[in-house]
Amino acid sequence: MKRVLSLLALCALAGCYSENKDISPTLGTVGNAPEPTATTLLPEVFNTESDLTVTVPPYALFGGELCTALVAKDFLNVRMAGLAPGALINSGALSPDSCGYTVHSGRTDLEVLVEARTAQEFTQPAATPDVITGLGLGAIGFEKADGTYLVLVKVANGYFSVTTPDPASAVKLATIAAGRSGG
């Protein structure tokens, strides 16, 4: 009995040797753990202000703001999808290179889209285009898969498109936008 107690005491002082090679901690780290950073119940506030500014070149398409391509009064004289001229009820940037407009006519809301385009999209359109004369430095149009009509216009300072529910309103609105393109 004395021998067993001596063996247990020796094992406790020296540490028991084990053939088990698993050394992953199961209860956490022992020792002087770093103090956690004090927090509050308030959400963290991040500084989102930036000193970076972007200067838009004076020749940029629509002055760098596609939502200036069309304004509310432009829709007052344009029939879309065979409906009476409508009223602009909403517009805003959908991405840095596109702007969406919602026009209300009768009981229907119609969507108009103005997008910046590339030379490649103009020279290699997604569908066989109709050539539109007298618009910008060149213009083409085609019906998209969703049934809307897209007019793609080349102006001195770039390319843009106007998409509406029908060809006549797309051409008319693209003509108006071309006058504001800055090119």
Stockholm file with secondary structure:
# STOCKHOLM 1.0

chainA/1-183         MKRVLSLLALCALAGCYSENKDISPTLGTVGNAPEPTATTLLPEVFNTESDLTVTVPPYALFGGELCTALVAKDFLNVRMAGLAPGALINSGALSPDSCGYTVHSGRTDLEVLVEARTAQEFTQPAATPDVITGLGLGAIGFEKADGTYLVLVKVANGYFSVTTPDPASAVKLATIAAGRSGG
#=GR chainA/1-183 SS CHHHHHHHHHHHHHCCCCSCCCCCCSSCCCSCCCCCCCCCSSCCCCCCCCSCCCCCCTTSGGGGCGGGSSCGGGGGGCCCTTSCCCEEEEEEEEETTEEEEEEEETTEEEEEEEEEECHHHHHSCSSCCEEECSSTTEEEEEECTTSCEEEEEEETTEEEEEEESSHHHHHHHHHHHHHHSCC
#=GC SS_cons         CHHHHHHHHHHHHHCCCCSCCCCCCSSCCCSCCCCCCCCCSSCCCCCCCCSCCCCCCTTSGGGGCGGGSSCGGGGGGCCCTTSCCCEEEEEEEEETTEEEEEEEETTEEEEEEEEEECHHHHHSCSSCCEEECSSTTEEEEEECTTSCEEEEEEETTEEEEEEESSHHHHHHHHHHHHHHSCC
//
